Amino acid sequence: MSTDPTPDFGSVDALEVPPASLEAEASALDADDPLKHHRAAFVGAETPLVYFDGNSLGRPPRATVDRLSRFVTDEWGGRLIRGWDEAWMQLPFTIGDRIGALALGAASGQTVIGDSTTVLLYKLLRAALDAQMTVDPQRVEIVVGRDDFPTDRYLVEGIAAERGARVVWVDVDTSRGVDAELLGAAVTDRTAVVLLSHVSYRSGYLADGAALTRIAHDAGALVLWDLCHSAGSVPVELDAWGADLAVGCTYKYLNGGPGSPAFAYVAERHQRALTQPVQGWMGAADVFSMGPVYRPADGMRRFLSGTPPVLAMIAMQDTLDLIEEAGIGAVRAKSVALTEFAVRVADGILSPLGVRLASPRDSAERGGHVTLSHPAMRAVTAHLWEGDVIPDYRDPHGLRIGLSPLSTSFAETLTGLRAVADAVRAEG
Ligand SMILES: Cc1ncc(COP(=O)(O)O)c(C=O)c1O
């Protein structure tokens, strides 16, 4: 975990000359932004296109163009099959450890790059449920939010059906997420595992990781954190929370590219006791012994299954370099400044048009995106995409404004929100 001092963005009131307009405010914030030089590190940032979807697919870093090209010619083309022994077999662990250190508050040996988020969630959830049911056959419940990302809910239902477990749904306000009070009411001595989103995909609600982990543990349950919308944007402290398990995407704020593989975290104290269900040769104790029976490897290798997707995991290293340079504390400070500015602009120019904030108003409870609600938002999104302003749409009526701290500017944010106002007037 980075201990870099958090830079002070100040507030607009604190600037020497109070800006006369939102445009002046945006340019003052950009001028004061200690991370402003990072924007130029991304492909396309020099164009007038407004990108509000870095929370779905981050922009490519410029350095990645060269990294991928060099990989194809020098490593893949030059080293051929020797590349596996020389470097590639270790990449899931070295890149995983870097993500753990820079963004997750995880000591080494607990984070690995594996399959998709969906597949890793499946493997860890099944492993955790099986371990809990073995120790105490009464623990047959999986707790999950009713508004969690679809893949999370579908997996929980599938695993419950497979293992004879029961789903306990937590009903939430869709402009928030699962909080301490809701979780406290849902867990009992029958809870085996709790699956929680650190930042809600719909509202951007930021859960209190330490508090929710404690509540689950007090009930004797294990916690699996979905970190898709926090990794690389909101600091995570898995070791300090005492978290058990976590999985997260790398193609959002870690800019790993379309379909880049996810990371999995398993606290060191659990690794030996967990057996994941997709027993493949890459998770075996001795990969190349080609032995007659599967014996899981020690450590994080046992959570792998097949050949690591090397080409798909190398791009994310460029954003890890940028996060290392900036420090995750500075990334979060910029993220908070961006979402606060977006909320202020929305209050000023969108709420008079009937647009409602569907995210927490308090930045301490908000991750890196802001959701704006209006009945016309589906049509508004299509209208905006035609004009090169790219947010995304989530039912019901939600326009998600994703603000990537390393690549989004305050001026871009204002331009995009002014375009939203024009589109609401046209479509509303
Ligand atoms: C919160 C959350 N969980 C899980 C997923 C599923 O990830 P994948 O499609 O890579 O398996 C996503 C994808 O956007 C997500 O946002």
PDBQT file of the ligand as one rigid body, heavy atoms in Angstrom, charges set to zero:
ROOT
HETATM    1  C1  LIG A 501     -18.829  -5.323 -10.449  1.00  0.00    +0.000 C 
HETATM    2  C2  LIG A 501     -18.533  -6.321 -11.530  1.00  0.00    +0.000 A 
HETATM    3  N1  LIG A 501     -18.440  -7.637 -11.198  1.00  0.00    +0.000 NA
HETATM    4  C3  LIG A 501     -18.186  -8.567 -12.133  1.00  0.00    +0.000 A 
HETATM    5  C4  LIG A 501     -18.010  -8.234 -13.468  1.00  0.00    +0.000 A 
HETATM    6  C5  LIG A 501     -17.783  -9.329 -14.473  1.00  0.00    +0.000 C 
HETATM    7  O1  LIG A 501     -16.537  -9.278 -15.060  1.00  0.00    +0.000 OA
HETATM    8  P1  LIG A 501     -16.151 -10.227 -16.296  1.00  0.00    +0.000 P 
HETATM    9  O2  LIG A 501     -17.143  -9.942 -17.389  1.00  0.00    +0.000 OA
HETATM   10  O3  LIG A 501     -14.780  -9.770 -16.690  1.00  0.00    +0.000 OA
HETATM   11  O4  LIG A 501     -16.198 -11.632 -15.864  1.00  0.00    +0.000 OA
HETATM   12  C6  LIG A 501     -18.084  -6.876 -13.849  1.00  0.00    +0.000 A 
HETATM   13  C7  LIG A 501     -17.918  -6.488 -15.263  1.00  0.00    +0.000 C 
HETATM   14  O5  LIG A 501     -18.078  -5.359 -15.658  1.00  0.00    +0.000 OA
HETATM   15  C8  LIG A 501     -18.369  -5.906 -12.850  1.00  0.00    +0.000 A 
HETATM   16  O6  LIG A 501     -18.480  -4.607 -13.157  1.00  0.00    +0.000 OA
ENDROOT
TORSDOF 0
